[in-house]
Amino acid sequence: MYEIEGYFDSTYIDFSIKENRVKAIEKMKKLSSNPYRVTWQFEQALCDYTGAPYAVAVNSCTAALLLAVQWHTQGPYYFHEDSFDMDTVEIPRHTYVSVPCAIKMAGARVTWRDDDWRGSYQLKPLPVCDCARRFTSGMYIAGQFQCVSFSASKILGAEQGGAILHDNAEADAYFRRMRFDGRTEGVDAMEDTFDLVGHHCLMLPSVAATLLVRLYHLPKHNEDLPEREYPDLSLHPAFR
């Protein structure tokens, strides 16, 4: 237990208490001068469009996959009694190269399967799905961690971006700190407590604003992107 000066006023707030962290974030969201308000607006729009209870915006689908896998392999979920066997994660042989990179960086070993997938596939046995080539209204399925892409060639595209669609409140708090160097949103770095080794993969406000406008005009139903050719990654030395 410790006390530090609150970031928004002269009172003292114990940021080791989860409820106080939440209150600090809510205060920050109301500040008209905070440019990251547009990111939260975009995240809420993602929830409304896809049906996901939570959406965490990051700078790429690769970062989304890394955080989602890491939640299961190294995060608090790893210590749950109902956790999966985290030693290996199975994916299609033919997919984008950053997917096995993210798995290995999250501390797991990659295994392969033959899978003629389209739009989305599961990173088995985890409830994590690579949905980089799928984005449509009502797409969220309960219990999944759906990682979507907003790169220029995707259905909802800008110069970069990704997000995790999910329904786990504990994971949501973890993702928000992990995308921000392990920091707590709304807490000055001089007043924060660092107990996570995080990443730096925030979505820029300018990207969030662009995507918010494009999402407003996006049709309700969008077909999966056409199939494309990927190399057999199981043959490459980095993943043997």
Sequence and secondary structure as in RCSB ss.txt:
>XXXX:A:sequence
MYEIEGYFDSTYIDFSIKENRVKAIEKMKKLSSNPYRVTWQFEQALCDYTGAPYAVAVNSCTAALLLAVQWHTQG
PYYFHEDSFDMDTVEIPRHTYVSVPCAIKMAGARVTWRDDDWRGSYQLKPLPVCDCARRFTSGMYIAGQFQCVSF
SASKILGAEQGGAILHDNAEADAYFRRMRFDGRTEGVDAMEDTFDLVGHHCLMLPSVAATLLVRLYHLPKHNEDL
PEREYPDLSLHPAFR
>XXXX:A:secstr
   EE SSSSSEE TTSHHHHHHHHHHHHT TT TTHHHHHHHHHHHHHH  SEEEEES HHHHHHHHHHHHHTS
GGGGSTT    SEEEEESBS THHHHHHHHTT EEEEE     S EEEBTTTEEE TT   TT   TT EEEEE 
STTSSS  SS EEEEE  HHHHHHHHHHTBTT  TTS TTT    S   B B  HHHHHHHHHHHHTS S     
      BGGGSGGG 
